[in-house]
Amino acid sequence: MTRTGGEWVVEALRAEGVRHVFGIPGIHNLAIYDALLRQPAITHILARHEQGAAFMADGYARASGRPGVVVVTTGPGATNTLTPLVESYAGSQPVLVVMSDIPSALIGKEVGALHEVPNQIECFKPVCRWAETLGDARAIPGAVQGAFHLFRSGRPGPIALSIPTDLLTASVEGQLTPGGSGRRPPCEVRLIEEAARRLGGARRPLIISGGGAVAAEAGGELEALAEKLRAPVVTTVMGRGIIPETHPLWLGVLPNKRATQEAIEAADVILAVGCRFAHRSTRGLLLNLSFRPDQTLVHLDLDATVIGKMYPPTLGIVGDARDGLAGLVTALGPGAGTSAWDWNRLQNLRAARGPRHTSDVERLIALLREALAPDAIVVNDQTGINYWMEWHFPVLGPRTFLYPVGSATLGYAVPAAVGAKVAHPERQVVAVVGDGGFLFSVNELATAVKYGLGVVFLVLNDQRMGAIKWLQEALYGRWGEAELANPDFPALARAFGLPGQRVERLDDLPQALDKALSDPGPALLELPLAIDPPWEL
């Protein structure tokens, strides 16, 4: 069949089941937009900044498990997506960026072409699993479909395809392959049986579950294994919700030293599944994780390169988390384990709070959880309460707690919440953001209004970059250049076309949240409240 390159982009996306694309049109990518406008299967969401579009795609991917797709134009349009891709790369999120480029004959020539970035694709290689400039329009459908094959068969992460504008307008013959190809590799049976032997003989087995288990949709298998072993479960931040955090076997979030370190040190066999032991979580502000020679570490992950990168395992297993966990349950045979854990002690660890914990922190987290449905999606930015929520907000299901743990970037919550709502219009979505982070991406309120997306934006206003102020005082004994001159946030919301309300007291928050959540469109709530982070330097 003969189509333009832009039409092949859209047809390949359609063949792979894509239903939403985020982006902004520009002069070089108009062939893609012309094809988008002439078909009904894919809905385009117009962002107000390319950074917002890519954060929307990230939020869409995290909330749904489906790849998020971004279409942007050449040069600054493309490079505006780099910060979101840093987060998607760190969080192993399947995000595809399709960008135009200057005409193919001019690439690398540095002749001052419109929007020219010399060798544009080189900017993307450090933050993508695959980044390539296409040199032939006939390669477009295969490259786009190949990206989805990689999403399904390997460790997810962002992919960037740069297509020169002359290839997008050229008419070429091509073909599509059946969509949906690719699967994660299974685990080696012999290694699973060896892991089962070690876990079955453990007195104090412990499971550390990460985002890879969520990506594999392995919640049922993980819960079955934990119950069979009578093993406490620690989750990474990316792995939260893989089992409900009301489950008696759930212990805590990995970087929360007060809940996890004593138990990890007491365990004789540790199974880490879909977890890369990121430095921020294991050598961060609280937890200083290490394993003794007498402890057995079994590390199961889809990506062979993460096994042993931080901690050499006793037994490494490469493969799909769901397949591996199901194999362990089967290999352990019938009957439940009889671990020797002191469950009263573990419950005390689970309930532990640091000395910086306050009644305002406890009350705000409790009010949010009580106001929201179990499957509500909470999207975090980076402010005082988010740092506490990272460890202590009760997460009841996978993909319901979105947190930019990889890059810890400001400005994530607003556009990511828009993406999550596009993915799940039937669910409650709340973005929790500070006054500093909110103004990083406040422009995307316009996107929420344009599409009638019922996101509640809860802005905690302390008139400063509170975490930075706290760090300055703790490290240097003084602070400055962290105070903020803010607009009237409710009035700003109304100027965008959504209702805005200032909530003066925590006790007034439940009623305000209930009203905002009942509105069909977006709403903003401002809560004047200063909360210091939980860190202990």
C-alpha positions in Angstrom: 0.0 0.0 0.0 1.1 3.6 -0.7 0.8 6.2 2.0 2.7 9.3 3.1 5.2 8.8 6.0 2.8 10.7 8.3 0.0 8.3 7.4 2.3 5.3 8.1 3.0 6.7 11.6 -0.7 6.9 12.4 -1.6 3.6 10.8 1.2 1.8 12.7 0.0 3.4 16.0 -3.5 2.3 15.2 -2.4 -1.3 14.4 -0.8 -1.5 17.8 -4.0 -0.5 19.6 -3.1 3.1 20.4 -6.2 5.1 21.3 -4.7 8.4 22.6 -1.8 10.6 21.5 -0.4 13.6 23.3 1.3 16.4 21.5 1.6 19.8 19.8 1.6 20.4 16.0 4.4 22.3 14.3 5.4 23.0 10.8 7.6 19.9 10.4 5.1 17.3 11.8 1.9 18.5 10.0 1.9 15.4 7.8 1.3 13.3 11.0 -1.4 15.7 12.2 -3.1 15.6 8.8 -3.3 11.8 9.1 -4.6 12.0 12.7 -7.3 14.4 11.7 -8.6 12.0 9.0 -9.2 9.0 11.2 -11.5 8.3 14.2 -9.6 5.6 16.1 -7.0 7.7 17.8 -7.9 10.7 19.9 -5.3 13.5 20.1 -4.8 15.5 23.4 -3.4 18.9 22.7 -1.0 20.0 25.5 0.2 23.5 26.0 3.9 22.6 26.3 5.8 19.6 25.0 7.1 18.9 28.5 3.5 18.7 29.6 2.6 16.4 26.7 5.4 13.9 27.6 4.5 14.0 31.4 0.9 13.3 30.3 2.1 10.3 28.4 4.1 9.1 31.4 1.0 9.5 33.7 -1.1 7.7 31.1 1.4 4.8 30.9 1.7 4.5 34.7 -2.0 4.5 35.3 -3.0 2.1 32.5 0.0 0.0 31.7 -0.4 0.9 28.1 2.3 2.9 26.2 2.0 6.6 26.2 2.6 8.3 22.8 3.8 11.8 22.2 4.0 13.6 18.8 6.2 16.8 18.7 7.9 18.9 16.2 11.6 19.5 15.4 14.3 21.1 17.6 12.9 22.9 20.7 9.6 21.0 20.4 11.5 17.7 20.6 14.0 18.8 23.3 11.2 20.0 25.5 10.4 16.3 26.1 13.8 15.5 27.6 13.0 16.1 31.2 9.9 13.9 31.2 11.9 11.2 29.4 14.5 11.3 32.3 11.6 10.3 34.6 10.2 7.7 32.2 13.6 6.2 31.8 14.2 6.0 35.6 10.7 4.7 36.2 10.8 2.1 33.3 7.7 3.6 31.6 6.8 2.7 28.0 6.6 6.2 26.4 7.1 6.6 22.6 8.1 10.1 21.3 7.7 10.5 17.6 9.5 13.7 16.6 10.0 15.4 13.2 13.4 16.6 12.1 14.8 18.9 9.5 15.0 17.6 6.0 17.2 14.6 5.8 19.7 16.1 3.4 20.5 18.9 6.0 20.9 16.8 9.1 24.4 17.2 10.6 25.3 20.0 8.2 24.7 22.9 10.7 23.4 25.2 8.0 20.9 27.1 10.2 17.7 25.3 9.1 14.5 26.1 10.8 14.4 24.5 14.3 17.7 22.8 13.6 19.5 20.9 16.4 22.6 19.3 15.0 22.1 15.5 15.2 18.9 15.9 17.2 18.6 12.2 18.1 21.9 12.3 20.1 20.2 14.4 22.8 17.8 11.4 23.4 20.1 8.4 23.5 21.1 8.8 27.2 17.5 8.8 28.3 15.9 6.2 26.0 16.1 2.5 25.6 16.2 3.1 21.9 16.6 6.3 19.9 17.1 6.5 16.2 16.7 8.8 13.2 15.0 7.1 10.3 16.7 7.4 7.0 14.0 5.8 4.7 10.3 6.5 4.7 9.6 2.8 4.0 11.1 2.1 7.5 8.5 4.1 9.4 5.8 1.4 10.0 8.4 -1.2 11.0 10.1 1.2 13.4 6.9 2.3 15.1 5.6 -1.2 15.5 9.1 -2.3 16.6 8.9 0.1 19.5 5.8 -1.6 20.7 7.4 -5.0 20.3 10.2 -3.8 22.6 7.7 -2.4 25.1 6.1 -5.9 25.3 9.2 -8.1 25.3 11.8 -6.2 27.4 12.2 -3.8 30.3 9.9 -0.9 29.4 11.4 2.6 28.9 11.1 5.5 26.6 11.8 5.2 22.9 12.4 8.2 20.5 12.0 8.1 16.8 13.2 11.1 14.8 11.7 11.3 11.3 12.9 14.0 8.8 10.1 16.1 7.5 10.7 15.1 3.9 10.1 11.5 4.9 6.8 12.4 6.5 5.5 14.0 3.4 6.9 11.4 0.9 4.5 8.8 -0.5 6.0 5.3 -0.2 4.9 1.7 -0.3 5.0 -0.2 3.0 3.2 -2.8 5.0 2.1 -3.4 8.6 2.6 -6.6 10.6 -0.1 -7.9 13.0 -0.1 -5.8 16.1 0.5 -7.0 19.6 3.6 -9.1 19.0 6.2 -9.7 21.6 6.2 -11.3 25.0 8.5 -11.2 28.1 10.8 -14.2 28.3 9.9 -16.9 30.9 12.3 -17.8 33.7 14.5 -20.9 33.5 12.7 -23.7 35.3 15.9 -25.0 36.9 16.6 -21.7 38.6 13.0 -21.3 39.8 13.2 -24.7 41.4 16.5 -23.8 43.1 15.0 -20.5 44.3 11.9 -22.4 45.7 14.2 -24.8 47.5 16.0 -21.9 49.2 12.8 -20.0 50.0 11.0 -23.2 51.2 13.9 -23.9 53.7 14.0 -20.3 55.1 13.1 -19.5 58.6 12.5 -15.8 57.9 11.9 -15.3 54.2 11.2 -11.8 53.0 10.0 -10.4 49.6 11.1 -7.1 48.1 8.8 -6.3 45.2 9.4 -3.5 42.7 7.8 -1.8 39.6 8.7 -4.8 37.5 6.1 -6.9 39.3 3.5 -4.2 38.6 4.5 -4.0 34.9 4.1 -7.8 34.7 0.6 -7.6 36.4 1.8 -10.1 38.9 -0.1 -9.0 42.0 -2.1 -12.3 42.4 1.0 -14.4 42.1 3.0 -12.2 44.5 0.2 -12.4 47.1 -0.1 -16.1 46.7 3.7 -16.6 47.2 3.8 -14.3 50.3 0.9 -16.2 51.9 2.4 -19.6 51.1 5.8 -18.5 52.6 4.3 -16.4 55.4 6.8 -13.8 54.3 6.5 -10.1 54.9 6.4 -8.0 51.7 8.4 -4.8 51.2 7.6 -2.7 48.1 9.7 -0.1 46.4 8.0 3.2 45.6 7.4 2.1 42.0 6.0 -1.2 43.3 3.4 0.2 45.7 0.0 -1.3 45.5 1.1 -4.7 44.1 -0.7 -6.0 47.1 -3.1 -3.8 49.1 -1.2 -2.1 51.9 -4.0 -3.1 54.3 -2.8 -6.7 53.8 -1.3 -8.1 57.0 1.8 -9.3 55.2 2.7 -5.9 53.8 5.5 -4.3 55.8 6.5 -1.0 54.3 8.1 1.0 51.5 11.8 0.1 51.0 13.4 3.5 51.7 11.4 3.9 54.9 14.2 2.6 57.2 12.1 2.6 60.3 9.8 0.0 58.8 12.2 -2.1 56.7 15.8 -2.1 57.8 15.4 -4.3 60.9 13.3 -6.9 59.0 15.7 -7.0 56.1 18.6 -7.5 58.4 16.7 -10.3 60.2 15.8 -12.2 57.0 17.7 -15.3 56.1 16.4 -15.5 52.5 15.4 -12.4 50.5 13.5 -12.6 47.2 13.8 -9.4 45.2 11.5 -9.4 42.2 11.3 -6.6 39.6 13.4 -4.4 41.7 16.7 -2.7 40.7 17.7 -1.5 44.2 17.9 2.2 43.0 20.6 4.2 44.9 18.1 6.8 46.0 16.1 4.2 47.9 18.8 2.0 49.2 21.6 4.5 50.0 19.4 7.6 50.4 18.5 9.8 53.3 17.5 7.1 55.7 18.0 3.5 54.6 21.6 2.2 54.2 20.9 -1.3 52.7 23.4 -4.1 52.7 23.3 -7.9 52.8 25.5 -10.1 54.9 27.4 -13.2 53.5 25.1 -15.4 55.6 22.0 -14.0 53.9 20.7 -15.5 50.6 19.6 -13.0 48.0 17.5 -14.3 45.1 17.1 -11.5 42.5 14.6 -12.0 39.7 14.3 -9.4 37.0 13.4 -9.0 33.4 16.6 -7.0 32.8 19.8 -9.0 33.2 21.8 -5.8 33.6 20.3 -4.7 36.9 21.0 -8.1 38.6 24.1 -7.6 40.6 24.6 -4.0 39.7 24.0 -2.8 43.3 24.1 -6.1 45.3 25.6 -9.4 44.1 22.9 -12.1 44.4 23.3 -15.6 45.6 21.0 -16.6 42.7 20.1 -14.4 39.8 17.1 -15.2 37.5 16.3 -13.4 34.3 12.7 -13.4 33.2 9.1 -12.2 33.5 8.0 -11.5 37.1 4.6 -13.1 36.7 6.0 -16.3 35.2 8.7 -16.5 37.9 6.3 -15.9 40.8 3.8 -18.4 39.5 6.6 -20.9 39.0 7.7 -20.4 42.6 4.2 -21.0 44.0 3.9 -24.2 42.0 7.4 -25.5 42.9 6.8 -24.9 46.6 4.0 -27.4 46.5 0.8 -27.6 48.6 0.6 -26.3 52.2 1.6 -23.1 53.8 5.0 -22.2 55.2 5.7 -21.8 58.9 8.1 -18.9 59.1 9.6 -17.8 62.4 8.8 -14.1 62.1 7.8 -12.2 65.2 4.6 -10.7 63.8 4.0 -8.4 66.7 7.4 -6.9 66.2 6.8 -6.5 62.5 3.5 -4.7 63.1 5.2 -2.3 65.4 7.8 -1.6 62.7 5.0 -1.1 60.1 3.4 1.5 62.4 6.6 3.3 63.2 6.9 7.0 62.4 9.9 9.3 62.6 10.4 12.1 65.1 9.4 14.7 62.4 6.0 13.2 62.0 3.2 15.6 63.0 -0.5 15.6 63.6 -1.0 17.7 60.4 0.8 15.1 58.3 -1.3 12.3 59.9 -4.5 14.1 59.5 -4.0 15.2 55.9 -3.0 11.7 54.7 -6.0 10.2 56.6 -8.4 12.8 55.1 -7.2 12.1 51.6 -7.5 8.4 51.9 -11.0 8.6 53.5 -12.2 10.9 50.8 -11.1 8.8 47.9 -12.4 5.5 46.4 -10.1 2.5 46.7 -9.2 2.7 43.0 -8.7 6.5 42.9 -5.4 7.6 41.3 -3.2 9.9 43.4 -0.6 11.8 41.5 2.3 13.3 43.5 4.6 16.1 42.8 7.6 17.1 45.1 6.5 19.0 48.2 6.5 18.3 52.0 3.4 16.2 52.1 4.4 14.2 49.0 7.6 13.0 50.8 5.5 11.7 53.7 2.9 10.1 51.3 5.8 8.3 49.5 6.0 6.1 52.6 2.7 6.4 54.5 -0.2 7.1 52.2 -2.1 3.7 52.1 -2.1 2.4 48.5 -4.8 -0.2 47.8 -4.1 -1.2 44.2 -1.3 -1.1 41.6 -1.1 1.9 39.3 -3.0 4.1 41.7 -0.1 6.0 43.3 2.0 7.9 40.7 5.2 9.3 42.1 8.3 10.7 40.1 10.7 8.8 42.3 13.3 8.4 39.5 14.1 12.1 38.9 12.3 13.7 41.8 11.2 16.5 39.4 9.0 19.4 40.1 6.1 20.0 37.7 5.2 16.3 37.3 1.8 16.1 39.0 -0.4 18.4 36.9 0.3 17.0 33.5 0.7 13.4 34.7 -2.7 13.6 36.4 -4.2 14.8 33.1 -2.7 11.7 31.4 -4.0 9.4 34.1 -7.5 10.8 33.7 -7.4 10.3 30.0 -6.5 6.7 30.6 -9.2 6.2 33.3 -12.0 8.8 32.8 -14.2 6.7 35.1 -11.9 7.0 38.1 -11.2 9.8 40.6 -7.9 11.5 40.0 -6.2 13.9 42.4 -3.0 15.7 41.9 -1.2 16.7 45.2 1.3 19.5 44.5 3.1 22.3 46.2 2.9 25.9 45.2 6.4 25.8 43.7 5.8 22.7 41.6 2.4 23.8 40.6 3.7 26.9 38.7 6.1 24.7 36.8 3.2 23.3 34.7 0.2 25.4 35.6 -0.4 26.0 31.9 -1.7 22.4 31.6 -4.9 23.4 33.5 -5.9 24.6 30.0 -5.7 21.1 28.7 -7.8 19.8 31.6 -10.4 22.4 30.9 -10.4 21.9 27.1 -11.2 18.2 27.4 -13.4 18.4 30.5 -11.1 16.2 32.6 -12.3 15.9 36.1 -9.0 16.1 37.9 -8.8 17.7 41.4 -5.7 19.8 41.8 -4.8 20.1 45.5 -2.2 22.9 46.0 -0.5 23.1 49.3 0.7 26.6 49.6 3.5 27.6 52.1 4.8 30.5 50.0 8.2 28.9 49.6 10.1 25.9 48.3 9.7 24.3 51.7 12.0 21.3 51.3 14.8 23.5 50.0 14.3 25.9 52.9 14.5 23.0 55.3 17.7 21.6 53.7 19.3 25.0 53.7 18.6 25.5 57.4 19.7 21.9 58.3 22.9 22.1 56.3 24.0 25.7 56.5 22.0 27.3 59.3 20.3 29.9 57.1 18.0 30.0 54.1 17.2 32.3 51.2 16.0 32.5 47.6 13.4 29.9 48.4 10.5 32.3 49.2 7.9 32.6 46.5 5.7 35.4 45.2 2.5 33.5 44.3 -0.7 34.5 42.4 -4.1 34.1 43.9 -4.5 30.4 43.0 -8.3 30.1 43.1 -8.5 33.3 41.0 -6.0 31.9 38.6 -8.0 28.7 38.3 -11.1 30.6 37.5 -9.2 32.5 34.9 -8.5 29.2 33.2 -12.2 28.3 33.4 -12.3 25.9 36.4 -13.7 26.4 39.9 -11.1 27.4 42.5 -11.5 27.4 46.3 -9.2 28.3 49.2 -9.6 25.8 52.1 -8.6 27.6 55.2 -8.5 24.6 57.6 -7.7 20.9 57.4 -11.1 20.2 58.9 -12.8 21.9 56.0 -10.9 19.7 53.4 -13.3 16.7 53.3 -16.3 18.8 52.3 -14.3 20.7 49.7 -12.9 17.5 48.3 -16.3 15.8 48.1 -17.7 18.8 46.2 -14.7 19.0 43.8 -14.8 15.2 43.1 -18.5 15.4 42.3 -18.0 18.0 39.6 -17.7 16.6 36.1 -14.8 18.9 35.2 -11.5 19.9 36.8 -11.3 21.8 40.1 -8.6 23.4 42.2 -8.3 23.5 46.0 -5.7 25.6 47.7 -4.7 24.6 51.3 -2.4 27.0 53.1 -0.2 24.6 55.0 3.6 24.2 55.6 4.9 20.6 56.1 8.5 19.8 56.5 9.9 16.7 54.8 10.6 13.5 56.9 14.3 13.3 56.2 16.8 12.9 59.0 20.2 14.0 57.9 
